[in-house]
Every structure is written in structure tokens, then in C-alpha cells.
Amino acid sequence: MDNKWKKRAAQAQKETDAELAQEIGELSSFNPPGLNELLAEYNMDKKEFSQLIKIVKDHTKSNNDKVKAIGNIQNGAEILIGLLGKLL
């Protein structure tokens, strides 16, 4: 019986790892049309953009904390508005 649960736990771990890898891949390949042009327009590289996205997706911060953090990134608010305009 114990072996049965170990096999199920190992299978669940494999499936979870695969799902996580897929989600990380999707997040890291975020590339809506025109993103490169938008980054160039606001003189922002992909590393800075990645930091900006991490701030926006951080569920532990309040919106006010996110606004402050985005304000510390050069052109952070401008690029978010530009990106929203392109997505909508």
C-alpha cells in the first residue's frame, strides 16, 4: 500500500513540475505584437521590462506599493500605458 502512494506522489510531482515549467515558459516568452518597438520607444530593455511585470504581478503588494515601485523604474508608467494601448 505504501508503495502505491509513493508512486502516486511521484507522478503528481512530475505533473506539477511539467505544468510549472510550461507556465514559466509562457511567462518568460511574453511578447505581444509591437513589444520590441514599444521598449525601444521608451528606451527600456527586456530585463527592466521583466522587473516591471514582476511588480505588477506581485500579489503580496498593495496597489499603492506597486505604484511607488513602478515610479522608481524609468518610464515604467509610460510603458505600461503604451502596452495597454497596444493590447486593447
C-alpha positions as CSV (number, residue, x, y, z in Angstrom):
1,M,0.0,0.0,0.0
2,D,2.8,2.4,0.9
3,N,4.5,1.8,-2.5
4,K,1.2,2.7,-4.2
5,W,1.1,6.2,-2.5
6,K,4.8,6.8,-3.3
7,K,4.1,6.1,-7.0
8,R,1.2,8.5,-7.0
9,A,3.2,11.2,-5.2
10,A,6.0,10.8,-7.7
11,Q,3.5,11.0,-10.6
12,A,1.9,14.1,-9.1
13,Q,5.3,15.7,-8.7
14,K,6.1,15.0,-12.3
15,E,2.8,16.5,-13.5
16,T,3.3,19.6,-11.3
17,D,6.8,20.1,-12.5
18,A,5.7,19.9,-16.1
19,E,2.8,22.4,-15.5
20,L,5.1,24.8,-13.7
21,A,7.7,24.6,-16.5
22,Q,5.0,25.3,-19.1
23,E,3.8,28.3,-17.1
24,I,7.3,29.7,-16.6
25,G,7.9,29.3,-20.4
26,E,4.7,31.1,-21.2
27,L,5.5,34.0,-18.8
28,S,9.1,34.4,-20.0
29,S,8.1,34.4,-23.6
30,F,5.5,37.2,-23.2
31,N,5.8,39.0,-26.4
32,P,2.7,40.8,-27.6
33,P,2.9,42.4,-31.1
34,G,4.9,45.6,-31.0
35,L,6.6,45.0,-27.7
36,N,10.1,45.4,-29.0
37,E,9.2,48.7,-30.7
38,L,7.5,49.9,-27.5
39,L,10.5,49.1,-25.5
40,A,12.8,50.9,-27.9
41,E,10.5,53.9,-27.9
42,Y,10.8,54.2,-24.1
43,N,14.5,53.2,-24.0
44,M,13.8,50.1,-21.9
45,D,15.4,46.7,-22.2
46,K,13.8,43.4,-21.6
47,K,15.4,42.9,-18.2
48,E,13.8,46.2,-17.0
49,F,10.5,45.2,-18.6
50,S,10.7,41.9,-16.8
51,Q,11.2,43.7,-13.5
52,L,8.2,45.9,-14.3
53,I,6.0,42.8,-15.0
54,K,7.1,41.2,-11.7
55,I,6.0,44.3,-9.8
56,V,2.6,44.3,-11.5
57,K,2.1,40.5,-10.8
58,D,3.3,40.6,-7.2
59,H,0.2,39.7,-5.2
60,T,1.8,40.5,-1.9
61,K,2.0,44.2,-2.7
62,S,-0.9,46.7,-2.5
63,N,-1.7,48.8,-5.5
64,N,-0.2,51.8,-3.7
65,D,3.1,49.9,-3.2
66,K,3.1,48.8,-6.8
67,V,2.6,52.5,-8.0
68,K,5.6,53.5,-5.9
69,A,7.7,50.7,-7.2
70,I,6.8,51.4,-10.8
71,G,7.6,55.1,-10.2
72,N,11.1,54.0,-9.4
73,I,11.6,52.5,-12.8
74,Q,12.4,55.0,-15.5
75,N,9.5,55.3,-17.9
76,G,7.7,52.5,-16.0
77,A,4.2,54.0,-16.1
78,E,4.6,55.3,-19.6
79,I,5.5,51.9,-21.0
80,L,2.6,50.2,-19.1
81,I,0.2,52.7,-20.6
82,G,1.7,52.2,-24.0
83,L,1.5,48.4,-23.7
84,L,-2.2,48.6,-22.6
85,G,-2.9,50.8,-25.6
86,K,-1.5,48.1,-27.9
87,L,-3.3,45.3,-26.2
88,L,-6.6,47.0,-26.3
